[in-house]
Amino acid sequence: MHKIGIDLGGTKTEGVLLDEKFEIIDRKRLATNQQEGYSSILELIKNLVDDLKQKTDDSISIGICTPGALSKQSGVIKNSNTQCLIGKDIKNDLENLLKQKISIENDANCFTLAESKLGAAQKFDIVFGVIMGTGVGGGIVIKEQIHNGRTNIAGEWGHHCIKPAGNSCYCGKSGCVETYLSGPALEKRWEEISGEQQSVSEILQANNNQYPRWKGEFLENFGLALGNVIDILDPDAIVLGGGLSNIPFLYDQGKDSVYHQVFSDQIDTPILKNKLGDSAGVFGACMI
């Protein structure tokens, strides 16, 4: 059986067709255009699946990774930074549209599963996977199995609070990690302290006397957020994913900032760069 995986991202959506050995047969990537609404996203996924189906005569399974999680109580999407998905029964709607059963899972869980089986975290039993990009997410994999938790929110480190009176979040709370460590949050903070509108990649190259302040705050918040995770979960490895995982200083100065926050006399938790890049999500979607 061949496998189709769809990675529904905040800015792009990728589809991949894999064979039984997880070798790529075909892949496609399109803009998500979430501003066009929920029905547009359903149509986008249907078109990707239909295109990929044409590349094989074999039977297929379909897995989809999405921001947010399915509510165990109602089956609808909750906790998604792609806000047009919240409250939608996306699994049922897609099964009706595609006329086939599908599997659906949180994007950070799919990322972590793929990295634990095929990527940077192979041979580690307990893996915490981090996505830092348009949003901030996390997933837990224990012995190559996703740990969802009692209510499907295990690993949601993007919405634990690091500053009780801090930035407002779309979730209704204040001080969430996502409001400090996502790409848009970092860009917003840069504009506040420098007066300049720049992307994260432009900020990293900035010759500006505000850069040390911006970077110092970034490192402090990164350390607080992941230090809390290590105190609670004590994973065998942490893998970073998403666009911000390409920032080199997260693996030396960032690691030092994390270690400084951990409640232990010995701390050597590996903080690893992903090996599958932005393909981890679609590989994980195929695996579920």
N, C-alpha and C positions, 0 to 999 in steps of 0.2 A: 504493500500500500504506500502510495506517495502522500506527502504531507504539505498542506498549505498553511503558512503562518502569516498573520497580519498584525503589524505593530501600529496601532493607532496612536499617533503622537500629537502633541499640541500644535505643531507647525507642519509636520510631514507625516504621511502614512506610507508604510512600506509593506509590500507583499513578497513572499518568497515561496517557491515550489522546490521541495527537497525529495530526494529518493530515500530508500530505506537506510542508507548509510550516512544520511544527513549531508549528502553532496548536493550542491545547488544545480538545479535544472534551469530555473529562470527566476528573475526578480524584477520588481518594478517599484518605483517610488513616486508619489504624487503629493502635492500640497494638500493639507487637511482642510484648510479654509473653514475653520470651525465657526467663523462669523456668519456663515450661510445657514447654520442651524443643523438640528439633529437629522432631519430627513436627507440633507445633503451628505452627511457622514455615512448614513446607511447606504445611499446610492454609490458613494465612493468605494466602500468595502465590497459591495456587490460587483461593481465593475472590475475591481482588482481580482477578485476570486474568479469571475468569468474569464478574464484574460489568461490567468494562470492555468485554469482547467484545460484550456485549448492546447497546452504544451504537453499533455499526457493522455494516454488512453487507459491508464491504470485507475483503480478506485482511489479516492482521496479522503483524508481526514482534514478537518479545518480547526485551527486553533487561533484565537484572537487575544492579544494583550491590549489592555486599555487603561488609561488613567482612572484611578478610583477602584472600587471593589463592589461586588454584588452583595446586596443585603441578604443575609440568611433568612430574614423574616419575610421580605416581600419579593426578593429576586431582582429589584431594580438597582441601578447604579447609585452609589453614594460616594462622598468624599473625593470627587473628581475636580481637578483644576481645569478640565475642559467642561465648563459649567453647563453647556447645553445637553450633556449626557445625564446630569443629575436627575434622578427620579424616573429615568427611562428604563423600560424592560428590553434592553438591547439584545439580550440573548434570544428571547422569544421572537422579537421583531426580525432579527437576522435569520433565524431558522425558518421563519415564514417566507422571507424574501429569497433565501438561498435554497429552500426546500430540502434542507439537510440539517441533521444535528451538528452542533458545534460545541467546542469547549472554549471557555472564556476565563481569563485570569488577569489580575492586576499586572501592570507593565513592569514594575520593579521586581515582583515575584518571578516573572518570566526571565528578566535580565539575570537575576541571581541564580536561577536554575540553570540557565545556559552556561554561565561562567563557572558554576560548580561542576558541571559535567564535561564541558568542552573547552573551558577557558582558563583564566588565571587562577581560579580557586580549586582546581582539581586536587584531590588527595586530602582536602580539608573537610572535616565532618560537619562543623557548624560554621555557616557562612552568612555574613550580613552583607547584602548588596545595596549600594547607594546609587540613586540617580539624581544628579544635579544638573538641571538644564532649565527649560522653560518653567518647570516645577521641581519640587524636591520629593523624592519617594524612597522607600526602603523595602527590602524583602529579606526573609529568613528562610534558608534552606538547611535542613538537618539530614545528613546522610542521603543527599540527592533527592530529598522530598520537600516540597514546599510546606512550610508551617504557616497556616492561615490564621490560627487562633480561634477562640470561641465565637467571635462575631466577624471574622474575616478582616480584621484590621491589624494583625500582627505585622510589625515592621514599619508602621506608618510614622517614621521619625520626622517627616516633614511637618507634622502637626503636633509635635510636642513643644511645649513652651520653654524658651530659654530666657525670655525677658517678660515678666508678668505685666508690666505696663508698657509693653513695646508696640511694634507696628501692628496695625489692624490687618486681619487676614480675611479673605473671602469666606472662610469657614465660619466666621462670626466671633472668633476668639482673637486675642492679641498676643504678640510675641512668638508666633510660630516660627520654626526653623525656616520654612519656605519663604517667609517675608524678609529673611536675611541672607540666605544662601542660594536662592535661585538666580538665574541670569538676569531677569528683569529687576529683581530686588537689588542686586549689586550695581546695576546700571542706574537705578533710581538713586541709590545712596551716593554714587559718584557725582551725579548731577547736583545733589543737595550740597555736597562739600566743595565742589570745584566750579559749579555753574556751567558745566559742559555736558552736552548730550553725546555720549559715545557708547559703542558696544563694548562688551567685556574684552574682546580681542584688542580693540583700540586702547582701552584703559591699560592693559598689560604692557603696552608699548609707550605709554604716556611719559613724557619728560615734564613732570608737573610736581610742584612741591607738596601737593595734596596726596600724591600717590602713597607715600609711607603711611599716612593716616588711614586711607581706604584699605590698604593691604593689611595693616595691623588689626583693624576691626574685623575684616574678613577672616583672618587667622584665629582671632579670639573666638568668634562665633562658631567657626568650624570645630575648634577644640572643645568648646562647651557641648555642642550638639553630639559629636561622636564619642566624647568622653562619657556622656550619660549612657549611650548605647552599650559601651564596653562594661560600665559598672553594672548594668542590668543583665545583659546577655552573655558577656564574656566570650565572644565568638573566637573560633580558631583563626579566622581571617576576615578582613573587610575588603570588598572590591568596589572601586569607584567607577561609575559610568555616567553617561550624559555628557553634554558638550564641555562642562566645566572640569571634567575628569582629565582633560588635556592640559590643565595648568600645572607646570612642573613643580612649583613650590609646595603643592599640597602633599607631596611624597617625602619631603624633608622637613621644612619649617612647619607645614601643616601637621605632619605626624608628631613633631615635638610638641605642638600646641595641644593636640589630643592627649598625648601621654601625660602632659602636665596636669590634666584635669582628672585623671583616673585614680580611683581610691585603691591603690595597691602599692606594695613595696617593690613589685616586679611587674614591668609592663613591656611586652615585646610583640604585641598583636600586629601581624603584618597588615599594612594598608597598601593594597595592590591596585595597579592600573589594569583595567579590563584588557583582555586579549581579543575579544570578538568585535570590539568597536561598536558602532551603532547598529550592527547586525544581531547583537545579543538578543534583543527583544523578539525578533522574528524567529530566531532559532528556538528560544524558549516557548514561543507560541506553538511551534510545531511539536515540541516535546510534551505539551499538556494534552 
